[in-house]
Amino acid sequence: MPPRLFALAPLPLILSACAPPDPAAEASRTAAAIAAAPEVTVKGPGERCINRSQLRNTVVRSERVIDFEMHGGKVYRNTLRQSCPGLNFDRAIAYETSIDQLCTQQIVYSLQNIGGVPRRGAGCSLGEFVPVEYVRKTEG
């Protein structure tokens, strides 16, 4: 009899893992991810693609927000369509593309350092590339 109890004990955990995401909780996580990133001023409408050859630096702000810093000082903030597990841990991404552009819906992968070896983690879809400018705080 005891083996049956042990076999059934994990069942609620399995079922809860398959439950659909709560939209209110997802909206709250999205707002928190955006709030955690440095304050910016939006400088124009979102764009579908950016040129990889102009990319100088990628800054992972959270599991949901990535800033793409371009040569010449332009910055694009990308809010992923969903939270990307593991992205906030090593704060690095990897992607594959055969063209010189990163575009909306492109899949990027969290890049994780496991025992000194970079490994590709979860795949996540990019959103729009919104041109922004970092807000410089003045001491008052």
C-alpha positions in Angstrom: 0.0 0.0 0.0 2.6 2.7 0.8 4.0 2.6 -2.8 0.6 3.8 -4.1 0.7 6.8 -1.8 4.2 7.7 -3.0 3.1 7.2 -6.6 0.1 9.6 -6.2 1.8 12.2 -4.1 3.5 14.0 -7.0 0.4 14.1 -9.2 -0.9 17.5 -8.0 2.5 19.0 -8.8 2.4 17.6 -12.3 -1.1 18.8 -13.0 -0.3 22.3 -11.7 2.7 22.6 -14.0 0.4 22.0 -16.9 -2.1 24.6 -15.9 -2.6 27.5 -18.3 -0.7 30.7 -17.3 -2.7 33.2 -15.3 -3.0 36.4 -17.5 -3.1 38.7 -14.4 0.1 37.1 -13.0 1.8 37.3 -16.5 0.8 41.0 -16.8 2.2 41.7 -13.3 5.5 39.9 -14.2 5.8 41.9 -17.4 5.3 45.2 -15.5 7.9 44.2 -12.9 10.4 43.2 -15.7 10.0 46.6 -17.4 10.2 48.5 -14.1 13.4 46.7 -13.2 15.2 48.0 -16.4 16.7 51.4 -16.4 14.3 54.3 -17.2 14.2 55.3 -20.8 12.4 57.8 -23.1 10.8 56.3 -26.2 12.3 58.0 -29.3 9.9 56.7 -31.9 7.7 53.8 -33.1 8.8 50.2 -32.7 10.7 48.6 -35.6 10.5 45.1 -36.9 14.2 44.6 -37.5 17.7 45.9 -36.6 20.9 45.4 -38.5 23.3 43.0 -36.7 26.3 44.7 -38.3 25.4 47.9 -36.4 25.0 46.0 -33.0 27.7 47.1 -30.5 26.4 45.5 -27.3 23.5 43.5 -25.9 22.4 44.1 -22.3 20.0 41.6 -20.7 17.9 43.6 -18.2 15.6 40.9 -17.0 14.0 37.7 -18.2 11.8 39.8 -20.3 13.8 42.9 -21.4 16.9 43.2 -23.6 18.5 46.4 -24.7 20.3 46.4 -28.0 23.0 49.1 -28.1 24.1 50.1 -31.6 27.2 51.8 -33.0 26.6 55.6 -32.9 24.7 55.5 -29.6 21.2 54.4 -30.7 19.5 51.9 -28.3 16.6 49.6 -29.0 14.6 48.1 -26.1 13.0 44.8 -26.9 10.4 43.4 -24.5 10.1 39.7 -25.2 6.7 38.2 -25.8 7.0 36.0 -22.7 9.4 35.6 -19.9 12.5 33.7 -20.9 13.6 31.2 -18.2 17.2 31.4 -17.3 17.8 34.7 -19.2 18.2 36.7 -16.0 20.8 34.3 -14.6 23.9 34.7 -16.8 22.4 37.6 -18.7 23.5 36.5 -22.2 21.8 35.4 -25.4 22.6 33.4 -28.5 20.8 33.4 -31.8 21.1 31.9 -35.3 20.3 33.9 -38.4 21.5 33.7 -42.0 20.8 37.4 -42.7 22.3 40.6 -41.2 19.2 41.4 -39.3 17.5 40.5 -36.0 13.7 40.7 -36.4 10.5 40.5 -34.4 9.6 36.9 -33.7 13.3 35.8 -34.1 14.1 33.2 -31.5 16.9 34.0 -29.1 18.2 31.6 -26.5 19.4 32.2 -23.0 23.1 31.4 -22.9 24.1 29.7 -19.7 27.6 29.0 -18.4 27.6 25.5 -17.0 30.9 24.4 -15.6 32.7 26.9 -17.8 31.0 25.7 -21.0 28.4 27.9 -22.6 25.2 26.1 -23.3 22.0 27.2 -25.1 19.0 27.4 -22.8 15.4 28.3 -23.3 14.3 29.7 -26.7 12.2 32.9 -26.6 10.6 35.1 -29.2 11.7 38.8 -29.7 9.1 41.6 -29.7 9.4 45.0 -31.4 12.6 46.9 -31.3 11.6 50.2 -29.7 14.2 53.1 -30.1 14.9 54.5 -26.7 17.2 56.9 -24.9 18.4 56.2 -21.4 17.2 58.8 -18.9 20.2 60.4 -17.2 19.5 61.2 -13.5 20.8 64.4 -12.2 21.8 64.9 -8.7 19.6 67.5 -7.0 
